[in-house]
């Protein structure tokens, strides 16, 4: 995608620094969609068995009401903790930038 039309569109960006870890469920997925129509502007998956830096960009209508989902399948039962860093931006403004902190083994520690 080149540049977005500044009069009619916003630029949505998603960054994810994914580390390989065989304990992660497969796959980690994301989706950006218009709430009213469920039209998807951006979607993807990252497998557990490879490290990768993911950068996704989409131009979305300024009038959009957007929903962004990222996560694992809801039937995940294996113990894991995913601290992969991510960033979500809209027209250059950082809306969220943190570690995922996803997992079912979030509170385990030394015995």
ZIUR-V475529 format. One record per residue. N is the residue number from 1. RES is the residue in three letters. PHI is phi in whole degrees, -180 to 180 (NA if undefined). BURIAL is # if it has 9 or more other C-alpha atoms within 8 Angstrom, else .. Layout:
# ZIUR-V475529
n	res	phi	burial
N	RES	PHI	BURIAL
N	RES	PHI	BURIAL
This chain:
# ZIUR-V475529
n	res	phi	burial
1	UNK	NA	.
2	UNK	-76	.
3	UNK	-104	.
4	UNK	-81	#
5	UNK	-75	.
6	UNK	-62	.
7	UNK	-80	.
8	UNK	-124	.
9	UNK	-134	#
10	UNK	-115	#
11	UNK	-98	#
12	UNK	-100	#
13	UNK	-130	#
14	UNK	-131	#
15	UNK	-119	#
16	UNK	-145	#
17	UNK	-103	#
18	UNK	-99	#
19	UNK	-101	#
20	UNK	-68	#
21	UNK	-160	.
22	UNK	-71	.
23	UNK	-83	.
24	UNK	-70	#
25	UNK	-69	#
26	UNK	-120	#
27	UNK	-101	#
28	UNK	-89	#
29	UNK	-129	#
30	UNK	-144	#
31	UNK	-155	#
32	UNK	-113	#
33	UNK	-139	#
34	UNK	-78	#
35	UNK	-62	#
36	UNK	-66	.
37	UNK	-109	.
38	UNK	65	.
39	UNK	-68	.
40	UNK	-93	#
41	UNK	-96	#
42	UNK	-159	#
43	UNK	-156	#
44	UNK	-173	.
45	UNK	-143	.
46	UNK	-127	#
47	UNK	-72	.
48	UNK	-74	#
49	UNK	-95	.
50	UNK	-151	.
51	UNK	-86	#
52	UNK	-161	.
53	UNK	-105	.
54	UNK	-109	#
55	UNK	-131	.
56	UNK	-124	.
57	UNK	-137	#
58	UNK	-146	#
59	UNK	-94	#
60	UNK	-123	#
61	UNK	-59	.
62	UNK	-58	.
63	UNK	-83	.
64	UNK	-71	.
65	UNK	-110	.
66	UNK	-101	.
67	UNK	-129	.
68	UNK	-117	.
69	UNK	-115	.
70	UNK	-146	.
71	UNK	167	.
72	UNK	-106	#
73	UNK	-56	#
74	UNK	-69	.
75	UNK	-94	.
76	UNK	-68	.
77	UNK	-124	.
78	UNK	-75	.
79	UNK	-80	.
80	UNK	-160	#
81	UNK	-141	#
82	UNK	-116	#
83	UNK	-97	.
84	UNK	-56	#
85	UNK	-76	#
86	UNK	-143	#
87	UNK	-146	#
88	UNK	-123	#
89	UNK	-133	#
90	UNK	-132	#
91	UNK	54	.
92	UNK	85	.
93	UNK	-86	.
94	UNK	-77	#
95	UNK	-91	.
96	UNK	-157	.
97	UNK	-152	#
98	UNK	-166	.
99	UNK	-97	.
100	UNK	-59	#
101	UNK	56	#
102	UNK	-92	#
103	UNK	152	#
104	UNK	-106	#
105	UNK	-117	.
106	UNK	-74	#
107	UNK	-109	.
108	UNK	-79	.
109	UNK	-158	.
110	UNK	-61	.
111	UNK	-71	.
